[in-house]
Amino acid sequence: MKIDELKNKKILILGFGREGRDTFLFLKKLGFRMEIGISDKRNLKMKNAHTGKNYLRAVKNYDIIIKTPGIPLKSISPYLKKSSKVTSQTDIFFNNFQGKIIGVTGTKGKSTTSSLIYAILKKAGIKTYLAGNIGKPVLDFLFKKDCVFVYELSSHQLCNLKKSPNVAVFLNIYPDHLDYYKTFNEYVSSKKSITKYQTEKDYLIYNIEDPIVRKIAKKSKAKKISIKGEYYDLNINAAKETAKIFNIPERIVSKTVKNFKFLEHRLEFVGKFKGIDFYNDSMSTIPQTTIFALNFFGDKVQTLILGGSDKNLDFKGLNKRIDNSEIKTLILFPCTGRKIWKGIQSKKRFQHFFVDDMSEAVKLCYLHTDKEKICLLSPGCASFTGFKDYRERGNLFKREVLRFKNRKKELL
């Protein structure tokens, strides 16, 4: 949506989190004649605020709805007028920004890849900003000139987008967010927007080993660059190919990759305590990333903490990987913990515990993990049944690991 289309309109900001607040301030700065409403489930003491459990009903009273990514389009469809237009912060940015955009998507790895590309461009002296899921909300930077935006794009942000980035990086696609989308195909369809509107002047860097990504890439008009690899190798290869497009010298790329600190909560080494190596992989919110973590560490993983909120995902592949591992102890969180345990075939090989809090989980790790072995938090599920988000889950794990390291009585 073009900025001029906002003039003299009744505009509803749907969802008033970090992105919604940024949108509100941006609209105020424009100085256009317009009526701005805010709709959010939480109680807000603001002018034209629609709150409470029926907050979505306000949609029918507005011309333009600027929707936060976390609210599914299907939730607001019953309240839309025929003349209403639904847009987003991402859509407004893509249609009005005059510089170059590097868009990064994938079910997993996009945060690491975006951060690494940003670090390389910055080290090379290119004026660049990190935006989207991992960076700052973007509308405040809309009128910046002669710069590059590295934009981490979730499926929610890509959904209904009608313009693609100049450089698109497509890492992988696995079943996810099936509580948000009606089907896996709908989820895949949202991801296609990363390249759907690219032209012959644009670039698509894609994972040739992912069959769905490869199929989408075939239909792209952009110049295609294929990459391969697992986990950090894939992230690094994507960043290196992006750097080539911007003619960044290899020495700068190599030095940046060498010094790059990979993200917190992604295979993060917490420490070695009582002879046990503790790793925090709380960013693992789908079964495939837990499989990757087990492949990465191999037979040294003896205790695995799994489970979380249910997004209707299939755990068969993870169950098979656990059955074929050297793991001895499974610590399982609700509400998927019991579902995962049910799918384990060789149950007699494992001891298992169902837990409700991180303190109990970590205590069990100390009690049932041998020296020189790994205790791994890699839940394979979202965190929302017991934690605010994956960050809180990972931070609690680290805190409890440190808390128990000097406590002998509680571990007897």
BARO-392019 format. One line per field, with one value per residue (C-alpha): residue number from 1; residue in one letter; x, y, z. Coordinates in nm, 2 decimals. Example, Ala and Ser with C-alpha at 12.3 -4.5 7.8 and 13.67 -1.06 7.14 Angstrom:
<rs>
num <- c(1	2) $
residu <- c(A	S) $
xx <- c(1.23	1.37) $
yy <- c(-0.45	-0.11) $
zz <- c(0.78	0.71) $
</rs>
This chain:
<rs>
num <- c(1	2	3	4	5	6	7	8	9	10	11	12	13	14	15	16	17	18	19	20	21	22	23	24	25	26	27	28	29	30	31	32	33	34	35	36	37	38	39	40	41	42	43	44	45	46	47	48	49	50	51	52	53	54	55	56	57	58	59	60	61	62	63	64	65	66	67	68	69	70	71	72	73	74	75	76	77	78	79	80	81	82	83	84	85	86	87	88	89	90	91	92	93	94	95	96	97	98	99	100	101	102	103	104	105	106	107	108	109	110	111	112	113	114	115	116	117	118	119	120	121	122	123	124	125	126	127	128	129	130	131	132	133	134	135	136	137	138	139	140	141	142	143	144	145	146	147	148	149	150	151	152	153	154	155	156	157	158	159	160	161	162	163	164	165	166	167	168	169	170	171	172	173	174	175	176	177	178	179	180	181	182	183	184	185	186	187	188	189	190	191	192	193	194	195	196	197	198	199	200	201	202	203	204	205	206	207	208	209	210	211	212	213	214	215	216	217	218	219	220	221	222	223	224	225	226	227	228	229	230	231	232	233	234	235	236	237	238	239	240	241	242	243	244	245	246	247	248	249	250	251	252	253	254	255	256	257	258	259	260	261	262	263	264	265	266	267	268	269	270	271	272	273	274	275	276	277	278	279	280	281	282	283	284	285	286	287	288	289	290	291	292	293	294	295	296	297	298	299	300	301	302	303	304	305	306	307	308	309	310	311	312	313	314	315	316	317	318	319	320	321	322	323	324	325	326	327	328	329	330	331	332	333	334	335	336	337	338	339	340	341	342	343	344	345	346	347	348	349	350	351	352	353	354	355	356	357	358	359	360	361	362	363	364	365	366	367	368	369	370	371	372	373	374	375	376	377	378	379	380	381	382	383	384	385	386	387	388	389	390	391	392	393	394	395	396	397	398	399	400	401	402	403	404	405	406	407	408	409	410	411	412) $
residu <- c(M	K	I	D	E	L	K	N	K	K	I	L	I	L	G	F	G	R	E	G	R	D	T	F	L	F	L	K	K	L	G	F	R	M	E	I	G	I	S	D	K	R	N	L	K	M	K	N	A	H	T	G	K	N	Y	L	R	A	V	K	N	Y	D	I	I	I	K	T	P	G	I	P	L	K	S	I	S	P	Y	L	K	K	S	S	K	V	T	S	Q	T	D	I	F	F	N	N	F	Q	G	K	I	I	G	V	T	G	T	K	G	K	S	T	T	S	S	L	I	Y	A	I	L	K	K	A	G	I	K	T	Y	L	A	G	N	I	G	K	P	V	L	D	F	L	F	K	K	D	C	V	F	V	Y	E	L	S	S	H	Q	L	C	N	L	K	K	S	P	N	V	A	V	F	L	N	I	Y	P	D	H	L	D	Y	Y	K	T	F	N	E	Y	V	S	S	K	K	S	I	T	K	Y	Q	T	E	K	D	Y	L	I	Y	N	I	E	D	P	I	V	R	K	I	A	K	K	S	K	A	K	K	I	S	I	K	G	E	Y	Y	D	L	N	I	N	A	A	K	E	T	A	K	I	F	N	I	P	E	R	I	V	S	K	T	V	K	N	F	K	F	L	E	H	R	L	E	F	V	G	K	F	K	G	I	D	F	Y	N	D	S	M	S	T	I	P	Q	T	T	I	F	A	L	N	F	F	G	D	K	V	Q	T	L	I	L	G	G	S	D	K	N	L	D	F	K	G	L	N	K	R	I	D	N	S	E	I	K	T	L	I	L	F	P	C	T	G	R	K	I	W	K	G	I	Q	S	K	K	R	F	Q	H	F	F	V	D	D	M	S	E	A	V	K	L	C	Y	L	H	T	D	K	E	K	I	C	L	L	S	P	G	C	A	S	F	T	G	F	K	D	Y	R	E	R	G	N	L	F	K	R	E	V	L	R	F	K	N	R	K	K	E	L	L) $
xx <- c(0.00	0.13	0.15	-0.09	-0.37	-0.38	-0.50	-0.85	-0.92	-1.04	-0.75	-0.74	-0.42	-0.50	-0.27	-0.09	0.24	0.58	0.50	0.15	0.30	0.56	0.28	0.08	0.38	0.45	0.10	0.10	0.42	0.28	0.05	-0.23	-0.59	-0.71	-0.89	-0.68	-0.83	-0.66	-0.79	-0.63	-0.74	-0.56	-0.71	-0.57	-0.66	-0.63	-0.85	-1.04	-0.93	-1.13	-1.04	-1.15	-1.26	-1.47	-1.19	-1.21	-1.56	-1.41	-1.28	-1.61	-1.60	-1.27	-1.15	-0.79	-0.68	-0.31	-0.28	-0.01	0.15	0.03	-0.35	-0.46	-0.65	-0.92	-1.00	-1.09	-1.25	-1.61	-1.59	-1.45	-1.65	-1.62	-1.45	-1.20	-0.83	-0.60	-0.24	0.06	0.37	0.58	0.35	0.37	0.75	0.80	0.58	0.74	1.10	1.34	1.65	1.74	1.59	1.74	1.46	1.54	1.28	1.27	1.10	1.43	1.76	1.64	1.74	2.10	2.12	1.98	2.21	2.52	2.43	2.38	2.72	2.90	2.74	2.81	3.17	3.21	3.10	2.76	2.49	2.26	1.97	1.84	1.46	1.16	1.12	1.46	1.53	1.35	1.00	1.06	0.83	1.04	1.32	1.10	1.25	1.62	1.82	2.12	2.10	2.02	1.76	1.82	1.46	1.39	1.05	0.82	0.53	0.29	0.47	0.49	0.12	-0.06	0.25	0.24	0.60	0.92	1.27	1.56	1.76	1.56	1.71	1.50	1.65	1.40	1.04	0.90	0.55	0.49	0.23	-0.05	-0.25	-0.24	-0.29	-0.57	-0.32	0.05	-0.01	-0.15	0.17	0.38	0.18	0.25	0.63	0.61	0.58	0.95	1.02	0.67	0.70	1.07	1.19	1.49	1.69	1.65	1.83	1.71	1.94	1.78	1.85	1.86	1.84	1.50	1.24	0.97	1.20	1.36	1.01	0.92	1.26	1.19	0.90	1.10	1.20	1.50	1.86	1.90	2.19	2.17	2.32	2.33	2.42	2.28	2.23	2.50	2.67	2.35	2.33	2.70	2.67	2.36	2.55	2.85	2.64	2.47	2.80	2.91	2.61	2.73	3.09	3.22	3.58	3.63	3.87	3.59	3.34	3.58	3.68	3.32	3.21	3.50	3.41	3.04	2.87	2.58	2.25	2.15	1.92	2.05	2.29	2.42	2.68	2.57	2.87	3.02	2.90	2.96	3.12	2.80	2.79	2.47	2.33	2.04	1.86	1.53	1.49	1.40	1.03	0.97	1.07	1.32	1.54	1.57	1.67	1.94	2.06	2.09	2.27	2.51	2.60	2.58	2.60	2.71	2.35	2.24	1.95	1.70	1.44	1.14	0.79	0.58	0.26	0.09	0.09	-0.05	0.29	0.40	0.66	0.72	1.06	1.17	1.04	1.24	1.56	1.52	1.47	1.80	2.00	2.21	1.98	1.90	1.67	1.38	1.23	0.90	0.70	0.33	0.13	0.31	0.53	0.29	0.22	0.60	0.64	0.35	0.53	0.85	0.88	1.17	1.03	1.22	1.55	1.46	1.38	1.13	0.99	0.69	0.75	0.57	0.85	1.21	1.35	1.23	1.36	1.71	1.73	1.65	1.92	2.19	2.06	2.05	2.33	2.68	3.00	3.13	2.78	2.54	2.22	2.03	1.73	1.58	1.20	1.10	0.78	0.67	0.69	0.35	0.20	0.44	0.65	0.61	0.83	1.14	1.37	1.21	1.22	1.59	1.68	1.51	1.70	2.03	1.93	1.84	2.15	2.36	2.15	2.18	2.56	2.66	2.37	2.45	2.16	1.89	2.07	2.10) $
yy <- c(0.00	0.34	0.62	0.85	0.58	0.65	1.01	1.09	0.73	0.56	0.35	0.07	-0.05	-0.41	-0.54	-0.29	-0.46	-0.34	-0.32	-0.16	0.12	0.19	0.21	0.45	0.69	0.67	0.76	1.06	1.19	1.18	1.47	1.34	1.39	1.05	0.89	0.63	0.36	0.09	-0.26	-0.50	-0.78	-0.60	-0.31	0.02	0.36	0.55	0.75	0.53	0.21	-0.11	-0.37	-0.69	-1.02	-0.86	-0.63	-0.77	-0.63	-0.29	-0.40	-0.34	0.04	0.12	0.16	0.04	-0.23	-0.24	-0.59	-0.72	-1.05	-1.25	-1.21	-1.45	-1.31	-1.57	-1.42	-1.08	-1.19	-1.21	-0.85	-0.70	-0.47	-0.52	-0.19	-0.25	-0.30	-0.51	-0.42	-0.45	-0.27	-0.50	-0.43	-0.05	-0.06	-0.28	-0.05	0.28	0.22	0.35	0.15	-0.22	-0.49	-0.83	-1.06	-1.37	-1.65	-2.01	-2.21	-2.22	-2.03	-1.69	-1.50	-1.63	-1.57	-1.22	-1.13	-1.26	-1.09	-0.76	-0.80	-0.86	-0.56	-0.34	-0.45	-0.37	-0.01	-0.04	0.16	-0.11	-0.18	-0.51	-0.52	-0.75	-1.04	-0.99	-0.62	-0.30	-0.22	-0.06	0.23	0.48	0.41	0.42	0.74	0.65	0.69	0.51	0.21	-0.16	-0.33	-0.68	-0.80	-1.12	-1.23	-1.48	-1.65	-1.41	-1.11	-1.26	-1.35	-1.13	-0.94	-0.82	-0.72	-0.92	-0.81	-0.73	-1.02	-1.31	-1.58	-1.89	-2.14	-2.42	-2.51	-2.76	-2.80	-2.52	-2.28	-2.53	-2.37	-2.04	-2.18	-2.41	-2.64	-2.69	-2.59	-2.26	-2.21	-2.29	-2.04	-1.76	-1.83	-1.81	-1.43	-1.40	-1.46	-1.45	-1.09	-1.07	-0.97	-1.06	-0.79	-0.95	-1.24	-1.56	-1.75	-2.08	-2.42	-2.66	-2.96	-2.86	-3.01	-2.76	-2.46	-2.60	-2.63	-2.27	-2.15	-2.31	-2.07	-1.76	-1.50	-1.39	-1.48	-1.80	-1.89	-2.23	-2.32	-2.63	-2.74	-2.81	-2.58	-2.31	-2.42	-2.33	-1.99	-1.91	-2.02	-1.79	-1.50	-1.56	-1.56	-1.24	-1.08	-1.17	-0.98	-0.67	-0.73	-0.76	-0.89	-1.25	-1.13	-0.92	-1.21	-1.46	-1.24	-1.15	-1.52	-1.61	-1.35	-1.38	-1.48	-1.71	-1.65	-1.70	-2.00	-2.18	-2.46	-2.22	-2.37	-2.29	-2.45	-2.76	-2.83	-3.15	-3.29	-3.24	-3.02	-2.82	-2.68	-2.44	-2.49	-2.33	-2.18	-2.53	-2.49	-2.77	-3.14	-3.09	-2.86	-3.11	-3.37	-3.13	-3.07	-3.45	-3.49	-3.21	-3.35	-3.72	-3.99	-3.75	-3.65	-3.85	-3.64	-3.45	-3.20	-3.20	-3.08	-2.76	-2.62	-2.81	-2.67	-2.99	-3.09	-3.45	-3.60	-3.93	-3.82	-3.70	-4.02	-4.23	-4.02	-4.06	-4.44	-4.46	-4.24	-4.31	-4.10	-4.25	-4.00	-3.80	-3.51	-3.41	-3.08	-3.05	-3.05	-3.24	-3.44	-3.73	-3.72	-3.75	-4.03	-4.23	-4.23	-4.38	-4.74	-4.87	-4.73	-4.98	-4.83	-4.49	-4.36	-4.07	-3.80	-3.57	-3.23	-2.90	-2.65	-2.59	-2.63	-2.99	-3.05	-2.93	-3.11	-3.44	-3.35	-3.34	-3.66	-3.86	-3.74	-3.90	-3.70	-3.61	-3.64	-3.37	-3.25	-3.08	-2.85	-2.88	-2.89	-2.93	-2.73	-2.38	-2.25	-2.10	-2.36	-2.27	-1.98	-1.64	-1.73	-1.93	-1.67	-1.70	-2.08	-2.07	-1.81	-2.02	-2.32	-2.14	-1.99	-2.33	-2.49	-2.23	-2.25	-2.62	-2.65	-2.59	-2.75	-3.10	-3.16	-3.11	-3.36	-3.64) $
zz <- c(0.00	-0.10	0.17	-0.02	0.01	0.38	0.34	0.46	0.57	0.88	0.98	1.24	1.39	1.47	1.75	1.97	2.05	1.96	1.59	1.65	1.86	1.59	1.33	1.55	1.59	1.22	1.12	1.37	1.21	0.86	0.94	0.71	0.78	0.90	1.19	1.38	1.59	1.79	1.85	2.10	2.33	2.62	2.81	2.66	2.80	2.47	2.25	2.00	2.16	2.11	2.37	2.53	2.40	2.12	1.99	1.64	1.59	1.54	1.20	1.03	1.11	0.93	0.57	0.62	0.87	0.95	1.09	1.32	1.19	1.48	1.41	1.13	0.84	0.88	1.23	1.08	0.75	0.90	1.00	0.68	0.46	0.08	0.05	0.34	0.27	0.49	0.49	0.73	0.83	0.60	0.31	0.36	0.39	0.08	-0.13	-0.03	0.06	-0.21	-0.12	-0.15	0.06	0.14	0.26	0.45	0.52	0.61	0.88	1.07	1.05	0.93	1.25	1.24	0.86	0.88	1.17	0.98	0.66	0.85	1.03	0.70	0.52	0.82	0.84	0.47	0.53	0.37	0.55	0.66	0.91	1.05	1.05	1.08	1.32	1.48	1.43	1.50	1.36	1.02	0.95	1.15	0.89	0.58	0.44	0.49	0.17	0.02	0.25	0.26	0.48	0.59	0.66	0.85	0.71	0.88	0.70	0.88	0.74	0.39	0.39	0.13	0.04	-0.32	-0.36	-0.31	-0.19	-0.43	-0.28	-0.14	0.07	0.11	0.36	0.41	0.48	0.73	0.88	1.13	1.26	1.17	1.46	1.25	0.90	0.79	0.61	0.54	0.18	0.30	0.51	0.20	-0.01	0.23	0.20	-0.18	-0.16	-0.09	-0.46	-0.63	-0.74	-0.81	-1.16	-1.38	-1.20	-0.86	-0.69	-0.53	-0.30	-0.22	-0.05	-0.34	-0.10	0.02	-0.23	-0.16	-0.18	-0.50	-0.65	-0.56	-0.70	-1.04	-1.10	-0.99	-1.25	-1.04	-1.10	-0.90	-0.67	-0.50	-0.17	0.05	0.40	0.74	1.03	1.06	0.73	0.55	0.72	0.65	0.28	0.24	0.39	0.17	-0.15	-0.05	0.01	-0.35	-0.49	-0.31	-0.41	-0.06	-0.04	0.08	0.36	0.51	0.49	0.64	0.93	1.01	1.00	1.23	1.48	1.46	1.78	1.70	1.85	2.21	2.26	1.94	2.04	2.31	2.54	2.90	3.07	3.21	3.56	3.77	3.45	3.24	2.93	2.93	2.59	2.54	2.21	2.32	1.97	1.86	1.82	1.56	1.56	1.27	1.46	1.75	1.49	1.36	1.72	1.78	1.45	1.54	1.88	1.80	2.06	2.34	2.42	2.71	2.85	2.63	2.74	2.50	2.46	2.47	2.32	2.04	1.69	1.53	1.42	1.33	1.56	1.37	1.24	1.58	1.75	1.50	1.56	1.94	1.90	1.71	1.95	2.26	2.48	2.81	2.98	2.83	3.03	2.89	2.92	2.85	2.65	2.38	2.61	2.65	2.27	2.20	2.45	2.31	1.97	2.10	2.00	2.22	2.55	2.76	2.66	2.82	3.16	3.13	3.34	3.29	3.44	3.47	3.56	3.46	3.81	3.83	3.48	3.55	3.88	3.69	3.44	3.71	3.87	3.55	3.32	3.34	3.34	2.99	2.85	2.72	2.87	2.58	2.60	2.25	2.29	1.93	2.02	2.09	2.45	2.51	2.75	3.03	2.92	2.76	2.47	2.38	2.53	2.87	2.84	2.75	3.02	3.29	3.18	3.21	3.55	3.69	3.56	3.74	4.05	4.09	4.01	4.38	4.55	4.69	4.93	4.66	4.43	4.68) $
</rs>
